[in-house]
Amino acid sequence: QPFVWNQPVPTLAARENALIWARPLLSLLPQPNGADLGNDLAEWTAGLSRPARLDTGAVRLDHAFSSRVTGFSRYNESPSSTEFGSNPVNKLDLRSRSVTLGINLRARPNLVFDVHLNASSARANSVWHQVGTAATPACAFEAATNFFHAPGSCDYLIRLSIAGVGQIVTGSEGLRSQSQYQISPAGSWNIGKHAIRFGADYRRLAPLRKDATGSLSILADTVADLASSGNFWDATAQQQTISAVLKEISLFAQDTWRITPRLTATYGLRWEISPAPHPGAGTVFLDPLRGSPTTLQAIWPSTYANFAPRFGAAYQLTDRGRTVMRGGMGFYFDSSLSLATDLVNHGPLNVSHFQSGRSFVPEQLTFGFPSNLRLPVVKQWNVSVDQAFSDHDVLSVGYVGSRSDDLIRRELGGAGSTTLLLVALSTNHGSSEYHALQAQYRRRLARGFQALASYSWSHSIDNSSADSSLFWAGSSLTPAQDRASSDFDVRHSFSAGFTYETQHTARKSWWRGWAIDGTFRARTGFPINVLETEQYQGISYANIFRPDRFGSQRLWISDPSAPGGRRINRGAFQKAPNSALGIPGQGNLGRNALYGFGMSQLDLALRRELFVEEKRSLQFRIEAFNALNHANFADPISFLSSPLFGQSASMLNLMLGTGSPSSGLAPIYQAGGARSARIVVRFKF
């Protein structure tokens, strides 16, 4: 499926004026075909085709050993590949496989035991290369590795990052994988008015990072900096193979008690046991009181006090059961996987140090943990009312809330950092809360028609929206200054699905067997966090530098030439005074202060059963995604350093999905793209 991409690229003159080592890297970018943007940059716009492929297969066997003992086995394998980027492009090969075994024992009519065992793995290989080639010859960039005195072979993963342009990457990132082993025994016991469920869960997770080569990172503030020596920063990191093992154990018990014919209560307790892995040498631990390094230890103190209670109740307000009120609350401990994978990925940082000819930046970058780190716990509560208007129509209205004050937030430049060492500290300074009014209408199948419609009016607030993001904590910045709407906050969201089948109403034989399915989605926009530049000393932060809000200038202005017919007004912002001096500081603009484009999309499918017999059937189906071809645009570029600031650079599906492991599905499977259609023939026997 073709995608339209828009980005600034270096002009032809700027490429010729660059140092010899930089020219092959700049040649990887497409040549400009649009207006001059100033500062040695010009516009490039093109339609791209980035193929994606997914093959999936599954085998399942069910067997009854006796009237009381049954079992099943299941095997799944899904190899896939996708590409994203303009030029160079990233080719991702992914493979996931899973084996699951299950045994069910009916010891008594009211007592049942079951055990599930699973082994699964996921692998991702990532290679950056030029369009139209399988890979870029490594030694084509030997001049760069020689210039920066990179030891050993010229076979390096090279990253050139230019503010306002983005990254130019070439080489192989290597293998990232994770294996999992899990066993889950459980039992159900029905006795009188009680339905008791109990069990355990054991998981062993093993993430692995295996670099293909060493890496060379080069950072420049402008394209012009590449024309003379010493106006950029560089860093090297050696090839590494690192793994970790994480174990999680939990026990649970839950009782559903039918107190009266109209009142049912459910209550239970889950006990989480998460032994902390021990990191290798080089990991920094900090004394929380003095802020000084401590001896090597586990990432978090082991505890056997992680008890998570849950409680819920349902009450029928009327004898006929047409009105039901429900409520519940519970505590939930976060998985420790994200913390454990820091041991594998060295946090979000892959370089050991940066240095520059014009000013030496001696900081070494590493990751660390406070000695009192703890696993986050989330508190959640909800209440709802269901009202049935007939045997087929039900309306539900409810409130959902949650809160946590000890989420993982990764900070640089704060405790533990010195003039020679920057520590990416995994703190418990993160906090979040969520409140939502939710409504849902459900219609069961009646006269060939069924439907489901849901609406939510919500607000998510936090001071960090991802435990992989980095926040600058120096210059007296505090987490409270970053408290704002979450990156994924959506104030209004509506979705609906329906199915209409003609066999229930058709009188003519030719009209029977047809059906139409549809889904509709609409929401308001995501927040936009306006920052002055993508990086500070080569590191991307989620909170610096934010500019000052300038006067009474409008935030959005109409522009018929911009995607969506409007763009963010650059004149509404000006640099914070400190940032002009290169000192991390904040303007008066808050985090996520603006909101981007919303989206809406209608998907339709027309299907018919061509013939239906007792043992086989054939179905013909035509599906259209974004059937009305409604244009949904990605959020505008939010960095003032970009000459395309304030404009959307692609359709929404490219923003939501690049195909990378962190973003999810490939663009063709995401909402927000151009209209696409497919024909499906399904034979069931």
N, C-alpha and C positions, 0 to 999 in steps of 0.2 A: 504494500500500500504506500503511495507517495506521501511525503510530508514536506511542508514548506518551512524553511529555516531562514532566519535573518540574524546576522551578527556583524560586528566590526572586525576588519582584518587590516594588517599593515599594507600601506601603499607599496607599489612596485619600487618607487624611489627609496623608501625606507628599507626595503629588503636588500637593495644594492648597497646601501650605506652601512649596513650592519657588519660587524666583525665576521671574519671568514668562518669561524666555528658556528655562528648563529644562522648563517644563510641556509644551510640544509634544513634546519628546524623550521625556519619561517616558510620555506617552500612547501611544507606539509599543509599549510593553510591554503584555502582556495583564493584565487586572485579576485580582487574587487571588481564588481560589475555595477556599482551604484555611486551615489554622490560622495564627494569628499567630506569627511567629518572633522578634519583638523587633527592636529597632534599626530601626524603621520598615519592616520587611520582613514579608511574608506568603507563604504557599506557593501556587503555581499548578501544577496538573496537568491535562493534557488530551491527547486523542488528535488527532494531526495527520495530514494527508495532504499529502505533498510529492511532486508528480509529477516523474518523470524520463523522458527520451525519448532513444533512440539509433537513428539510421538509418545503415546502413553499406552501401556498394556497392563492387564491385570488377570490373574488366575485365582479362582477361589474354589475350594473343595469343602463341602459340608458332609458330615458323616454322623450317623446315630449308632453309637456303640451298643446301646441298650435303650430301654424305654426311659431310663433315668439319666443316662450319660450321653451327651452330644458334644461334638467338637467341630472346629473349622480351622482351615489354614488359608492364608491369603498372601499373594506375592504381587507387588506393584513395581514397575520400573518406568521412569519418564525421562528420557534424554531430550534435551532441547538446546537451541542456540538462538542468539539474537545479536543484533548490531545496533549501536547508537552513536550519535555524534555527527558532525559535519565532515570534517577532514582534518586530522586523522580520525578514524572510527575505532570503536572498541568492539571487538568480537568476543562474545561470551559463550562458552560451552558449559552447560550445566547438566548435571545428572543426579537424579534422586532415585533411591530404591528402598524397598521396605518389605520385611517379612513379618507376618503376625500369626500367632497361634492362639487358639482359645479353647477352653474346656468348660462345659457347663454340667454341674451335678445337681440333680433334684433329689436331695436326701430325704425330704418329706414333702407332702403337698404344700406345706407352708414354709419350707426352708430350702433355699437354693444357694449354691456356691458357684462362682465362676472365677477363672484365672485367665488373664490375657498376658502374652509375652510378645515383645516386639523388638526387632533389630532393624535399624534404618540408618541411612547415610545420605549426605548431600555434598556435592563437590561442584566447584566453580573454577574454571580456567579462564583467565583474562589476558588478551593480547591486543595492543594498540598497533594499527598499521594504516598505510595509505589506502585510499579508495582504489579498488580494482586490483589489489595485491593481497596475497595471503599474509604477508608479513613484510616489514621494512627491513632491509639488510642492516644488521647491527653496525657494521663497520662503516656504513655511510655517514655515521656521526662520530667517526674516530677523532676528527679535529676537536670536537667538543670535549671528549674525554681526555684527550691530551692536554688541552688548554687548562682544564681544571685539575690536572695531575691525578686523575682517577686511576688507582692502582689496578694492575692486571689487564685483562682483556678489554676490548672496546665494546663488549657485549654488556650493555647497561640499559636499565630502564631509565629513560631521560624524561624529565618534566621541566618544561619552560613555562613559567607563569608570568603573564604581563597584565598589569592592572588595566581594566577597561576592555581587555580582549578575551581573557580566560587562559586556559591551559593548552599547551601543545605537548602531547605525550606520545612516545614511541617506545616499543619494546614489550616484553612480557611481564605482567605482574605476578605470574606464578599461580600456585594452587591455594585455594582456601577450601577447607572441608570440615565437616563435623559428623561424627558418628554418635548414635544413641542406642542404648540398651535399656529396656523398661520391662518391669513385671508388675502387674496390678491384680492382686487377689481381692475379691469382694464377696459379700454375702447379703442375702435378703431374707428377713424373717418376719412373717405376718402372724401376729398373735393378738387376738381380740380386736380392739380398736387401734392397735399400733402396727405400723409398717416400718420396721427397723432396717436400716441399711448401714453396713460397716465394711471396712476394708483398709487397704494399704497401697502405697505406690512407691516404687523405687526406680530412680533414673540415674543412669551413668552417661554423662555427656563428655565428649572428647573433641574439642575444636583443635584445628591444625592450620598453621600458616607455613607454607613452603615457597620461599621466594625463588624465582627462576634465575635472577641475577642480582647484582648489587644495583643501587639506584643513585642517580645524580639529579639534584633539584637545583634549578636556576630561577631566580626571582628578579623581576625588573618592574619599576614603577611606571615606565613609559617605553614605547618602542625606541625612542631616541637614545635611551640608556644602553641599548645594544650596539651603539656605534662607537663606543669608546670603552676601554678597559677600566674596571673598577667601579662602574656605576650600577652594579647589580650584586645580588647576594648569591652564594652557592653553598651547597651542602652535599655530602656523600654519605651513604650508608651501605654497609656490607650485606651480602646475601645471608639470609638466616632461615633456619628451619626450627620452629618453636611449636610446642604442643602443651596442652593442659588437660587435666582430668577434673571433672566436677561431679559430685554426687548429691542427689537430693532425695530425701526420704520423708514420707508423710503417712500419718494414720488418721482415720476419720470414723465418726459414728454419727448417725442421723436418725431421728424418729419423726414420723408423720403420725400424729395422734388425732383421730376423729373424735373430738370431745363431745359434740352433739351432732345431730344430723345437719345442722346449719353452720357449725364452727369447726374448723380444722387448723391445727397448729403444727408447724414443722420447726424443729430445733436441732442443732448439731454442733459438733466441735471438730476442728481439724488441727492436728499437731504437726508442724513443719520442723524438720531437722535438716539443716543445710551446712554440712561441714565445709569450712573454708579451705581452698587449695593454698599450698605454700608456694610463693613465687621463687624464682631463681635469683641469683646475685644481681645487684644493680638496681633493684626496686627500692624506692625511697618510702620510709614510714616516718610519720611525724608525731611528735608528742603534742596532743591537742592544746595543752596549756602553755607550753613554752614555744611551740612552733619549730622545734629543732628535731633533727633526724633521730630515730630510735633504732634499736636492733631489729634484725630480720624476724618476721613473724607471719602468721596467717593474715590473709587480706582483711578478714573481719573476725572479731572474737566469737568463738563457738558458743552457742547458747541452746539450752533445752527448754526455753520458756516462750517459744513462738507458738502460742495457742491462738487460734482464729475461730471465735464463736460465730454462729449464724442463727437467725431466728426469723420466722415468717408465720403469717396467719391469713386465713381466708374466711370470710363470714358472708353467708347468704342473708341479705336484708329482708327478703320476702320468702314465703313458703314455696312459691313456684320456682324460685331460683333464678328469676330474670335479672336480679340486681345482686352483684357480688362485689364486696370490698376486699382488697388484698393489701398487705403491707409486709415489709421485711427490712432487715439490716444485717450487716455482716462485716467481718474484718478479713482482709486478704493480704498475704505476704507476697511481695514481688519475687520472681525468680532471680537467682544470683548469676544467671548466665552472662549478662552484659558485663558484670564486674570481672568474672573469670576470663572472658575473652580479651580483656586488657592485657593479660599476661601473654597472649598470643600476638596481638596486633600492636603491642607497645602503645596502647591507647590510640588516639586518633593521629599520633605522630609517627612518622616513618623515617625521620632524619635525625642525625646525632647532633649536628651543630651547623650554624650558618656563619659565613664570614664574607666580608666585602673589602675591596681595595680602597674605597673612599672612606669607609668608617668600619672599624672592626667590631663585629657583634659577637662577643665571646660566649654567649649563652649556650649551654648544652640543654637539650630538651629531653625530658624523661617523664615518666608517669609515677604517681605515688598515691599513698593511702594514709589517712589519719588512723592512728592506732585504736580509735573508738568508733570506727565505721560500723554501721548496722544496716541490715536489710530493710528496705522500705516496707511500710504497711499502709494499706489503703482502707479507709472506712467508707462504706457504701450503704445507702438507705433508699427506700422507695415506697410509694403508696399509690394505689390505683383503684378505679371503680369501673366495673364492666356492667353495661346495660344492654340486655337483649330486647329488641323491638319485635322480633318474630322468631320463628324456628330457624331462620336463615341469616338474620342480620344482628350484629353485635357491635356496639360502640364502646371503646375503652379510652379513659382519660386518666392520666397519672402524672406524678412528679417523681423525678429521679435526682438524687444528689450523691456526691462523693467528695472526699477530701483526703489529702495526705500532706504532712509537713516534713517528711524526712526522705524525699526522693533523691536519687543520685543526680548531682550537678557537678560537672567537671570544670574546674577553675584553674586558670593560669595567672601567674603574677601575684598571687596572694601568699598565704602561709606556705613556708618552705622554699619559696623562690628567692634567689639572691641575684647579684649582678653577674654571676657566673653560671647559675643554674635556674632554668625555668621548669617548674614541676606542674604537670597536669594532674591536679589533686582531685580524686573522686570523693567529693564531700556529700554530706546529707543536708545540704543547704537548699535543695529543691523543694518547692511546695506547689500544690495545685488544688483547685476545687472546680466542681462542675455542677451546674443546676440546669434542669430541663423540664419543660412542660411537654408531655407527649400525648398524642391522640392517635387512635387507630380505629378504622372501620373495617370489619370483616363480613363478607357475604359468602356463605357456603353455597355449593352448587345447587341451583334451583332454576328449572326451566332452561337449562343449558348455559346459565351465566353464573360466574363466580368472580369475586373481586376482593382486593386488599389495598387499602390506602392508609398511609402513615404520615404524620406531620410532627415535627419537633421544633420548639422554640427554646433555644438553649444558649448557654454562655460558659465557655471553658476559660479559666484564668490560671496562669502559672508564672513562674519566673525562669523556667527552662522547659522546652517542649520535647527534648530528646536527650537521652543520657549519653549520646555520642557527640553532641555539640560541645564546643568550647566557649567559655565565658571568661573575659578578662576581669580579674579581681584586684589588679593593682590600682594605683592612683586613687585610693580610698573609695573605689566603687563597691557597692554592696548589692546583695541579691534583691533587696527591696526595690532598688532603682529599676530592675528589669521586670517587675511584676506588671503584667498586662494580659491582654487576650492571648490565648495559646496560638501557636502557629497554625493549628488545625481547627481553630474555632470557626464554627458555622452557626450563625444566629438562627436562620430559618432553613429548614430542609423538608422537602415533600417528595414522596415516592408513591407510586401506585402501580398495580398490576391487575390485569383482567384476562379472562378467557371466556369465549362464547363458542358453544358447540351446537351445530344445527340439528343433530340427530334427535334432540329433544323436542324440536318445534317443527321440523320440516315435514311436509306432506308429500312432496315430490321425491322420488328416489334419487334423481340426479343432484338434489340439494343436500341429501344426507351425507354425513361423514366429513363435512367441511368444518373447520374451526379457525378462529382467529385469536391470537395471543398478543398482548401488548404490555409494555412497561414504560412508565414515564418517570423521569427524575428531574428535580429542579432544586436549586439551593442558592443562597447568597454567597458572596465571595469569601476567600480566605484572607487573613490579615497580611499586610505588606510591611516589612521592617526596612525602612530606609536607612542605609548606611553610606558613609562617604566612599568606602573602597572595599574590595573583596578580602583584603588581607592586611595584616600588620606584622612586619618582620617575617613574612612568608607563611603566616598562620591565619587561617580563616576563623574569625570569631563571630558569635551570634549577637554580640551586643556593642561592638565598637567599630568605628566611631559613629554615633548618631549626630546629625547636624542640628543646628538651631532652626526653629520655625521662624520664617522671615515675615514680619509685618502681617498684613491682612490679605496677602496674596491667596488666590484660590488654589486648593490642592489639586484639583482636576480641571483641565481645560479641553475644550472641543478641538479636534484635529481630524478632518476628514481623511487625511493621508495615513493616519495611524490605525492599526488593527483595533476594531471595536469602536472607532470614531472618536476616541478621546485618549489622553495621556496625562501622566502626572506632571505637574508644573514644576520644572527645575527652579524657576524663580521664587518658589515658595520656601526654599531652603538656603541656608548659608553655613559654611563650615564653622564648627565650634572654635573658639579662640585658641584653646590648647592644642587642637589637632594640627593647626598650621605650624606649630613648633615640633610636631612629631611626638607629643606627649599624649598618652591615652587619656581621654576625657570625654565627657558627654555633653551634647547640646541639650536644649530644652525639649526636643522632640522625644516622645515616649517610644518605647518598643512596640512594634506592630500597631502603629497609630493609624494606618490607612487600611482600606479594604479593597481587594481586587475585583475582577469580573466574577459574576455569578455564572451559573450554567443551567441549561435545560436540554433534555434530549428525550425523544420518543423512539422506541424500538418496536417494530411490528413483525409478526410472523403469520403466514397463512399456511395451513396444513390440511391434508386429507388422507384418510385411511382408504387406500385403493381397494384392498380386499382384506377381510378379517375372517379367519377361520379359527377353529379350536386350537390348532397347534402352530399357526404362523399368521403373520400379518405384514403388510407393506405400507409404509407411510412416506408420503411426499411432502416436502416442506420448503417454503421460500421465506428467508429471514432478511430483514433490512434493519441495520443498526443506524441510528440517527436518520430515521426515515424522511424527515423533513429537511435534512441537510442544514440544520441550524448551526451557525458559526459560534463555537465556544473557544475563547482565547485563553492562553496561559497568563499568569500574573505578569505585570510589567517588570522590566529589569529594575532592581531596587538600589543599585550602586551608582552614586553620583559620579564616580570615576568613569563610567561607561558613557560613550557618546550617544548611545541609544537609551539612556536613562528614561524611565517612565513609559516606555513602549513595550508592548508584548512582542516577543520574538518568535512565537510559534503557536500552534493550536494547543488546546488544553491537554490532549492525550499525551503529548510529548513531555509536558511538565509532570504529569501524574505517573508516567511509566517510561523509563528508558530501557527496561529489560534487565537492569542491573539488580543484584541481590538486594540492595537497599531500597529500591524503588518499587519492586514488585513486577507486575506483568509487563510484557512488551507493549508498545503503543497501540498496536492493532487491536489489542484486547481491552483497551481502556476506553472509558467514556470521554467524549469531547473531541473526537476526530471527525473527519469528513464522512459522508454517507458511504456505507459499504453494504454489500449484499452477498448472500451465499445460498446455494441450493443443497438441500439435504435429502438423501434417500436412505431410509432405515428399514432393514429387513429383520424381523424378529421371529425366531423359530424355537 
